[in-house]
Amino acid sequence: MKSTAKKRYTRFLALLAVGTIAAIGVARAGGWWEDNDRLAQSAELEKVHAAFHAAVSVHDPVNGDSSEVITQRIRDAVALWTRDGEITIVSTAASAGNYIGSGDPDDPATCPEPSGDISATGQQGTLCTFFKYVSGGLQPSNKFVSLSPAYKTKYVPVKDHDGQWKSSVYFECHYFDVSLNPATRQPFWTAKSHVYLNGEAEKIDGQWLLTRASTSAVGVPVP
């Protein structure tokens, strides 16, 4: 009996292996797994994506993050961009406009409050300004987490004529209030904001960094 069971199991493994090989062949033929280099770059870009959402999400939803933790989260968010990185808020709000360059949250000279200049060619401040004063997930009074649907996320890594990796980048940030409901001691999970980030990234000295992007409100993330 044991010998028969072992033979059946061995045959099952063989069939499974054949099926797996066939599936890989179909994937390659369909273009799912044709370019290992581009797949590797997409995997690295996904790490940038994950780091972005970790930076803009509260780390202590019960007590709220300390000022020190928030400052570090701002630095973590800014570090995902090139030094001359740029983000543009597309809206009619007072926070609309361009935020250009890096900056440090402890340095008012490089991380000033928004200037109020919402003109197309103006500058509200730096990327640090955006994350410190505008981004809802990084405001001390908010306990927000940012969720991003994988099926809406897209990267298209390519090499330019100089062999430099570049990529378009698109993902969405759906913010929810996870502060505790006093009655149930469970997170409220109240929807607070829904935006997209559409832009570009470059691989510089072996590290993918965001270079420029626009952001605005987005609707329900229908596949």
Residue pairs with C-beta under 8 A, 6 or more apart in sequence:
24 33
27 33
28 34
33 39
38 157
38 158
41 155
41 157
41 165
41 167
41 203
41 208
42 155
42 157
44 203
44 208
45 155
45 157
45 167
45 169
45 201
45 208
46 153
46 155
47 208
48 80
48 201
48 208
48 209
48 210
49 148
49 153
49 169
49 171
51 76
51 80
52 77
52 80
52 171
52 197
53 146
53 147
53 148
53 173
54 76
55 73
55 74
55 76
55 77
55 80
55 131
55 138
56 73
56 77
56 131
56 135
56 137
56 138
56 144
56 146
56 173
57 137
57 144
57 145
57 146
58 64
58 65
58 137
58 142
58 143
58 144
58 145
58 178
59 65
59 69
59 73
60 66
60 69
61 143
61 145
61 178
61 179
61 180
61 187
62 180
64 140
64 141
64 143
65 73
65 140
67 140
70 138
70 140
71 105
71 106
73 138
74 105
74 128
74 131
74 132
74 138
75 104
75 105
77 127
77 131
77 135
77 138
78 102
78 103
78 104
78 127
78 128
78 131
80 209
80 210
81 87
81 102
81 127
81 209
81 210
81 211
82 202
82 204
82 209
82 210
82 211
83 101
83 102
84 100
84 101
84 211
85 100
85 101
85 102
85 127
85 209
85 210
85 211
85 212
86 98
86 99
86 100
86 101
86 127
86 211
86 212
86 213
87 98
87 99
87 127
87 130
87 197
87 199
87 212
87 213
87 214
87 215
88 97
88 98
88 99
88 212
88 213
88 214
88 215
89 95
89 96
89 97
89 99
89 124
89 130
89 134
89 214
89 215
89 216
90 96
90 214
90 215
90 216
91 216
91 217
94 114
94 116
94 118
95 114
95 124
95 134
96 118
96 124
97 114
97 117
97 118
97 119
97 122
97 123
97 124
98 121
98 122
98 123
98 124
99 123
99 124
99 125
99 126
99 127
99 129
99 130
99 134
100 123
100 126
100 127
101 110
101 126
101 127
102 110
102 126
102 127
102 128
103 110
103 111
103 125
103 126
103 127
103 128
103 129
104 110
104 111
104 128
105 111
105 128
105 131
105 132
110 126
110 128
111 125
111 126
111 128
111 129
111 132
112 125
112 126
112 129
113 125
113 129
113 133
114 124
114 125
114 129
114 133
114 134
115 122
115 123
115 124
115 125
116 124
117 123
117 124
118 124
124 130
125 133
131 138
132 138
136 142
136 144
136 175
136 192
136 193
137 144
137 145
137 146
137 173
137 175
142 177
142 192
143 177
143 178
143 179
144 175
144 176
144 177
144 178
144 192
144 193
145 175
145 176
145 178
146 173
146 174
146 175
147 173
147 174
147 175
147 176
148 171
148 172
148 173
148 174
149 172
149 174
149 221
151 221
151 223
152 170
152 171
152 172
152 221
152 223
153 170
153 171
153 172
154 168
154 169
154 170
154 171
155 167
155 168
155 169
155 170
155 201
156 167
156 168
157 165
157 166
157 167
158 165
158 166
158 167
159 165
159 166
160 166
164 202
164 203
165 202
165 203
165 208
166 200
166 201
166 202
166 203
167 200
167 201
167 202
167 208
168 199
168 200
169 197
169 198
169 199
169 200
169 201
169 210
169 213
170 196
170 197
170 198
170 199
171 196
171 197
172 194
172 195
172 196
172 197
172 218
172 221
173 193
173 194
173 195
173 196
173 197
174 191
174 193
174 194
174 221
175 191
175 192
175 193
175 194
176 187
176 189
176 190
176 191
176 192
177 187
177 188
177 189
177 190
177 191
177 192
178 187
178 188
178 189
179 187
179 188
180 186
180 187
180 188
181 187
181 188
193 217
194 217
194 218
194 219
195 215
195 216
195 217
195 218
196 215
196 216
196 218
197 213
197 214
197 215
198 213
198 214
198 215
199 210
199 211
199 212
199 213
199 214
200 210
200 211
200 212
200 213
201 208
201 209
201 210
201 211
202 208
202 209
202 211
203 209
